[in-house]
């Protein structure tokens, strides 16, 4: 079973395959867009026991422009949000999983991947325009 840190690191490794995307393994203090970083939001155990299945959930932020004006980063964000193309976050994760190179993790699979644009409050907090992917990684004991 993969650990939480191993899943976190594998996620970062896959995001680094996207051309031009600056990837951080933590929320950065700053950076020049486009940038991406991930945070663990929660995890759950499917059954009691040391070897039970776990679902780790991450939020992957992709920020494409400084400021919160949509015209600055909207079209760039579409490339990362799209389910096709060289900058697709979904494909970067999926291709790594299918090829068996998702960090070399044993008994690990991808669960749901969901996307949404950041709301105005989040953009104001981050001082950047962008979107958010919710990613589940499932480990089996």
C-alpha positions as CSV (number, residue, x, y, z in Angstrom):
1,X,0.0,0.0,0.0
2,X,1.3,3.4,-0.9
3,X,1.7,6.0,1.9
4,X,0.2,9.4,1.8
5,X,3.6,11.0,1.1
6,X,4.2,8.6,-1.8
7,X,0.9,9.4,-3.4
8,X,1.6,13.2,-2.9
9,X,5.0,12.8,-4.6
10,X,3.6,10.7,-7.4
11,X,1.0,13.4,-8.1
12,X,3.7,16.0,-8.3
13,X,5.8,13.9,-10.6
14,X,3.0,13.5,-13.1
15,X,2.2,17.3,-13.0
16,X,5.9,18.0,-13.9
17,X,5.3,16.2,-17.2
18,X,3.1,19.1,-18.4
19,X,5.1,21.5,-20.7
20,X,5.6,24.9,-19.2
21,X,3.8,24.3,-15.9
22,X,5.8,25.2,-12.8
23,X,5.0,22.7,-10.2
24,X,5.4,23.0,-6.4
25,X,4.8,20.2,-3.8
26,X,3.3,22.8,-1.4
27,X,1.5,26.1,-1.6
28,X,4.2,28.5,-2.9
29,X,4.8,32.0,-1.4
30,X,4.8,33.3,-5.0
31,X,5.6,32.3,-8.5
32,X,5.2,33.3,-12.1
33,X,2.1,31.6,-13.7
34,X,1.4,29.1,-14.9
35,X,2.0,27.3,-11.6
36,X,0.5,24.2,-10.0
37,X,0.6,22.9,-6.4
38,X,-1.3,20.3,-4.5
39,X,-2.6,19.9,-0.9
40,X,-4.1,17.0,0.9
41,X,-7.7,17.7,1.8
42,X,-8.7,14.4,3.5
43,X,-8.5,10.6,3.4
44,X,-10.7,7.8,4.5
45,X,-10.3,4.2,5.4
46,X,-12.7,1.8,3.7
47,X,-12.5,-0.8,6.5
48,X,-10.8,-1.2,9.8
49,X,-7.3,-2.7,9.7
50,X,-3.7,-2.1,8.8
51,X,-4.1,-3.3,5.3
52,X,-7.5,-1.8,4.4
53,X,-8.1,0.3,1.3
54,X,-7.7,4.0,1.7
55,X,-8.8,6.9,-0.5
56,X,-6.5,10.0,-0.4
57,X,-8.0,13.2,-1.7
58,X,-6.0,16.1,-3.1
59,X,-6.8,19.5,-4.4
60,X,-4.5,20.5,-7.3
61,X,-4.5,24.2,-8.0
62,X,-3.5,25.5,-11.5
63,X,-2.9,29.2,-11.6
64,X,-2.6,30.9,-15.0
65,X,-2.5,34.6,-14.4
66,X,-1.6,37.1,-11.7
67,X,-4.7,39.0,-10.4
68,X,-8.2,37.8,-10.6
69,X,-9.3,39.2,-14.0
70,X,-10.6,36.4,-16.1
71,X,-9.4,37.8,-19.4
72,X,-5.8,37.4,-18.2
73,X,-5.8,33.6,-17.7
74,X,-9.1,32.1,-19.0
75,X,-7.8,30.7,-22.3
76,X,-4.6,29.4,-20.7
77,X,-6.7,27.7,-18.1
78,X,-8.8,26.0,-20.7
79,X,-5.7,24.1,-21.9
80,X,-5.1,22.6,-18.4
81,X,-8.8,21.9,-17.8
82,X,-9.4,20.2,-21.2
83,X,-9.4,16.4,-21.2
84,X,-7.1,16.4,-24.3
85,X,-3.9,18.0,-25.4
86,X,-0.4,18.3,-24.1
87,X,-1.3,20.5,-21.2
88,X,-4.2,18.5,-19.9
89,X,-3.9,17.8,-16.2
90,X,-6.3,14.8,-16.5
91,X,-4.3,13.2,-19.3
92,X,-1.0,13.8,-17.4
93,X,-2.4,11.8,-14.5
94,X,-4.1,9.2,-16.6
95,X,-1.2,8.6,-19.0
96,X,1.1,8.0,-16.1
97,X,-1.3,5.6,-14.5
98,X,-1.9,3.6,-17.6
99,X,1.8,3.4,-18.4
100,X,2.4,2.1,-14.8
101,X,4.6,5.1,-14.0
102,X,2.4,6.8,-11.4
103,X,5.4,7.0,-9.1
104,X,5.9,3.3,-9.3
105,X,3.2,2.8,-6.6
106,X,2.0,-0.7,-5.9
107,X,-1.7,-1.5,-5.5
108,X,-2.6,2.1,-6.2
109,X,-5.2,3.5,-8.7
110,X,-6.8,6.8,-9.7
111,X,-10.3,7.5,-8.5
112,X,-12.4,10.5,-9.5
113,X,-10.9,13.6,-11.0
114,X,-13.1,16.7,-11.0
115,X,-12.5,20.3,-12.1
116,X,-13.9,23.7,-11.3
117,X,-12.8,27.3,-11.8
118,X,-11.7,29.0,-8.6
119,X,-14.3,31.4,-7.1
120,X,-13.7,35.1,-6.6
121,X,-12.9,34.7,-2.9
122,X,-10.2,32.0,-3.6
123,X,-8.7,34.1,-6.4
124,X,-8.6,37.1,-4.2
125,X,-6.8,35.1,-1.5
126,X,-4.3,33.6,-4.0
127,X,-4.0,36.9,-6.0
128,X,-4.1,34.7,-9.1
129,X,-6.6,33.4,-11.6
130,X,-7.0,29.7,-11.9
131,X,-8.8,26.4,-11.4
132,X,-8.9,23.5,-9.1
133,X,-8.8,19.7,-9.7
134,X,-10.1,17.3,-7.0
135,X,-8.1,14.1,-7.4
136,X,-8.6,10.8,-5.6
137,X,-5.9,8.2,-5.2
138,X,-7.0,4.8,-4.0
139,X,-4.5,2.5,-2.3
140,X,-5.1,-1.2,-1.5
141,X,-3.6,-3.0,1.4
